Amino acid sequence: MTDPLGQSQVIPYLQGLSKAGYNIYILSCEKKEAYFNNKELIKELLITSSITWLPISYTKSPPILSTLWDIVKLKRAAKKIHHQVSINLVHTRPGIPALVGLWMKEKYAVKFLNDIREFFADSRVEGNMWNIKNPLYKMVYDYFKRKESEAAKKNDGIVCLTNAAEKIIRQWPGVDKNVPLQVIPCSVDLNLFDPAGISLQRKELLRADLKLKETDIVISYLGSIGGWYLTNEMMQFCKMLQENIPEVKFLFISPHRHEEIITSANQFGLNSNNIITQKASRNQVPVLLSLSSYSVFFIKPCYSKQSSSPTKHGEIMAMGIPVITNAGVGDVKEIVERYNSGYVINDFSENSYKALVVKINNGVPFNKNNIRNGAKEVYALENAIESYKKIYRAILEGK
């Protein structure tokens, strides 16, 4: 919960469900530094929503053994909660949490909501975290693939993030067609990500602080780099853009690895004077984004990413900013095209980059209000909470 994703894609949903009358217990693994820095903020958020939080420490090393130890700790804590209050529904994301959900389903007959927010095992391989040429990681991969299949068969309800993922899940063997399934994309808090709430004076002060001129064209990138996020491909595109539009500046709003961003930019011949790296709290992100003419993200188009709904996409759209992105990731291409909210490339070839640069150079304006309205339709937090209420009622009350 102390990571940014927990604060944007877990806590707001659970706050809405708590308001609807559900008694919520959060059992989470927390990284030491993030917990130390953010625990008081999270405690305050959850206490005001009458949500009970039971954090345990995340164990990072040694590989494999640390994961086994975390599973033991999670099961012990889940057992303790269940014996104290008699849990009716366990709601987990894939991977290690889903193992605990399956265990509670089998041991205590607790209803199990399988929230498939990614195709876990394949995402670890395609994100270069598990090398299955190593026999140990191949064994781990095979184990989680079996458990993924088991969770898909034994749940009482399924959530996934994209229509693309729903089509795949419904084709998995053994999935009960009568089990309720909801597609709930990663949502955005439209009150926080609202360009109308950012004054011109605040933007001008920030521009001055970042040494940006009025004539500069800002291309932003929001979030972590590496893994599925194709840093080199983005730098190649940015280099070509810089060669054709000298006024362009690149703003990386990223929590860490700023040295890697600069190193990658230098590797591809980008002028380091045109690269700005900024660390930002969740509340600082909207004003930084508001400086953007476009926001770019290239994500590895692979099997596991069909299940992905990039949180950044909703946040960028909510700010009325057109995106520059690629096809093959969840429902992103379909959403961009439906709401005319940016540019999508089908591959990372030089010709694709050139065509994109021409479009940007031509300066065809996008309608910021239409882009934000698209975010309201697809990514609104209120819609996500209503969808979660619907599947909770379907599981717990048969409605």
N, C-alpha and C positions, 0 to 999 in steps of 0.2 A: 504493500500500500504506500510505502514511502518512495517508490519510483514514480516518475511522471505518468506512466501508463496506468498505474493503480489509481492515481488521482483523477485521471480523465475518463478511464474506461471501466472502472469497477465501482468506486465509491459513489458517483452520481446516480448510477442505476439503483444501488442498494439503498441510498437515501430515499429515492422515489418509492421503492418497494416497502420501506419502513413506514413511510407516510400512509401507504395503503393498508397498513395494519399487520404486516408480517414482522415477526420477531427475529431479527437477523444476528447471526454470529459469524464473524469473519475469522478464519484461521489462515494465516499467511506466513510465508518465509520471508525474512527481511535481511538485506545486506547490511553489514555492520555500520559502514559510513553513512549510508542513506538513512538508516534508522536513527542514528545519533543526530543527524542534521534535521530530520523532518518529523520525528515521532510526536512532538508536542502539537504540531499543526494537524496531524492525522487524528490524534486523540481528541482534539477540540472539534474537528469536523464530525467525528463519529459520535461523541457524547451528545452533541446537540441534536443528533438524529436518532438517539436511543439505540445505537448499534453497538454490540459488544465486540471488542477486537481482542484477539488472542494471538499476538505475534510470536513466532519462534525464530531463532537465528538460522540463517541460510549457511550451509556448509559448502565451501567451494572446493576444498581439496582433502585428500587425494581423489582423482577422478574415479567414478563408479562407486567406490566405497563411501564417499561423502554423500552421494545421492541415496544410497541404501540407508544411511543413517538419518537423512532428512525424512525418508518415507516412514521409518520407525517412529520418529518424533511426531510426525503429522498424525499417524494412526493413534498413538497414545493420547494426543491432545483431543482428537475427534472422539475417541472412546469416552474420555472424561466429560466432554461437553454433552454427549448423548446420554450418559448415565445421570447427569445433573438435570437436564431439561427435556429429554426425549425428543430428538430432532425428527421432523416429519419429511424434510426434503434436503438433500445434499446437492449443491449446485457447483460444478467444477469446470475448469478449463482443461484442455488436453494435457497429456504427459503425466507427470507425477501426481498432480491433484486428482486426475481421473482415476488413478490407481486407488486412491483413498475413497473416492466416490463408489467405485465398484465394490470395494471391500465392505463399505457400510451397507450397500444394497444387499450383498450376499449374507453378511453376518447378522445384521439387525433389521432387514427388510425395510430400510429407509428408501423412500422414493428418490430416484437419481435423475437429475437434469444434466445431460451431457452437452456442455457448451463448447462446440467445436470451433474455437476461434482460430485454429490453424490445423493443418495436417502435420501433426507434431513431429513424428519420426522422420518424414521426408524433408521437413523444413530444416531439421538439424543436419541432414546430409547435404542438401542443396545450399544451405548457408555456410558450408565448410566448417561446421563444428564437430561433426562425426565423420571420420574417414573410414568408410566401410571396407577399404582394402586391409585395414587392421582387423584381424580376426575378433578381437575383443569388442570393438565398436560394431562390427557386423552382428555379433551376438546381441548387443544392446539394441541395435536397430530392429532386428527380427523380433525381439521380445516386445518392444513397444508397438510394432505393427500388429502383433497378435492381440495385445491389450486394446489397441485402437478398434480392432474388429469386434472384440468382446464387448467393449463399451458401446459400440454402435448397435449391438444386438440386445443388450440387457438393460438399456436405459428406459426411463418412463417419459422422456421428452428430449428433443434435440433443438439446439440453437446453432445456427451458423451465420457467417457474416455476409455471404454473397449468394446471389442466384446461381453463379457458376459452381459454387461449392454444393449447393442443394442438389443440383443435377447429378453431381458425382456421388454424393452420399446416398441418394435414392437408388443408385445402381450397385452399391455395396451388397454383397450376399448377406442374407439374414436380417437386413434392416426391416423392421415392422412398419408397413405402410400406414397402419392405423395409429401409430405413435405420433403425438403432436410435434410439429416441426415449425419453427419460426426463423425467418431470415431477418436478422437485426444488425445492420451495418454499424461499425464504430461511430459513435455519435459525437456531436459537438455541442458545447454550451453556447448557444446563440447570444446569450446576454453578455458573456465574457468576450467572445469573438464577434464584435460588432463595430464596424468602422464608424458608425454614428457616435459612438461613445468616446472617440479619440479626437481631441481638439487639434486644430491647426497649429496652435502654439506649441503643444506637446510634440507634435511631429517635427516642427521646425527646430526645436531644441535638440531633439534626437539627431536630426540631420547634421546639425552643427557639431554635436558631440562625436559623430562618426565621420566627420569631415567630408560630408556629401554635398555636392553642389546641386542647385535647382535643376540644372540641365542633365544631371546624371540619370541614367536609366538603371534601376536596381533590379537585379535578378536574385531572388532569395532561394535558399535551401533550408528546410526546417527539419531538424531531427538528427539522429545519430548517423554516422557513416560506417561503411564496411558491411560485411555479410552479404545480404541480398541487395543492399544499396550500392549501385554501380558508380563508384566515385570516379574511376578512370574515364568511363564513358561520359559522365557529366563534364569532366574537365576537358575532354576532347571537344565536346559541343561548345563549352564556354570559350575555349581558345578560338574556335572559328567565329563565334559571335563577336568576340573582342576585336578580331581582325577586321570585321565588317562594320562594327558599330563602336567606335572608340570611346563613346560616352558611357559604355556599360560598366557597371560595378557589380560585384558578386558578394552577397551578404549570406554567410553561413551562420544560421542560428542553431547552434549545436552544443550539447552539454559537455563534450569532452573531445579529445584527440584533435585539437586545433593544430598541433604541429604537423600531424599527418595531412591535414587539409592543405596547409601551406606547401608541404613537401610535394604532394601530388600536383598542386597548381604549378610549382616550379618545374616539375618533371615534364609537363606538357607545354611549357613555355608561356604560361600566363604571367602577366605583369603583377607581381606581388602587391604593388600599390593599389591594385584594383580589387584585392581580396580583403574582405572584412570578416573576422570571426567573432561571434558574440555568444557568451553563455547567458541564459535567461531563465528566470523562474516562469512558471505557468502564466502568472498574471502579467509578465512583461512581454510575452510572445506576441500578443495582438498588435501592440504599437510598433514593434519591430517589423512584423509582417506588413503593416500598413504603408511602409515605405516602398513596397515592391510594385514594379510594373508587371512582373510575372514571377511565378515561383516554380522551380524545376524539381522534379524527382524522377530518377530512372531506377527501376527495380527489376531485378533478375526475373525474366518471364519463365517460370518453371511450374511443375505440377503443384507443389505446395502453395505457391503464391496465388493459385486460383481460389484459395480459401481466404485470401487476405483482403481486408478493407483498411487501407492506410489511414490512420487517425489524422495525419497531416492533411489529407485531401479535403475532409470536411471542414477543418479549421481554415484552410486557405480559401475554399469556396465561400465560407461564411463571411470572410473579409472582402468578398467581391473581387478576388484576384484570379486572373486566368492562370491555368497551370500549363507546364510543358512536361509531358510525361510519355510513357510508352505503353503499348498494348500488352496483353497477356497477364495482367495482374487483376484478379477478382473481377469486379464490374466497372473498373475505372474508365475504360475506353467508352463503354456504353453511356456512362453518366456524363462524361465530358461532351460527347457528341449530342446527347439528348438536350443538354442545357447550353450548348455552344459556349463552353466555359474554359476553352484553352485549345492546345494543340497536342495531338497524339501521333507518335511515330511508331511504325511497325517493326523497325529494326534499327541497329546502331551503325549503319553504314554512313560513309562520307556523303553520299547523295541525299540520304534522309536528313542529315544535319544541314546540308546546303539549302534544301527546300524549306526547312524550318527557319533558317536565318533570313531567307528572302521574305517569308511571311511576316516575320518580326520587323524587318527593315521597312516593309510597306506600311507598317503602323496602323493596320485595320483595327479600329477600336472595339472593345468588348463592352457589353452592357453589365456594369457592376451589380445593378439591382437584380437583373435576371440571374446572375451567378449566385448571389446570396439567396434568392428565392429557391433556386435549385438545392442549395444546402438545407434550407428549411424543409423541403419535401423529402429529401433522401436521408439527411443526417441529424435532424433535430433530436435533441436529448429527450424531449417530451414524448416523441413517437416511440423511441426505444424503450422508455419506461412503460408505456402502454402495452407494447408488445411483450415485455417481460411479465407484466401483470396477467396478460392473456394466457401465456403458457404456464404460469404458476397456477392459475385457476383451473386450467385444463388438467394438470397433473394432480393437484390436491383436492379439487372439488368435482372433477369430471365434467367441467363446463367448457 
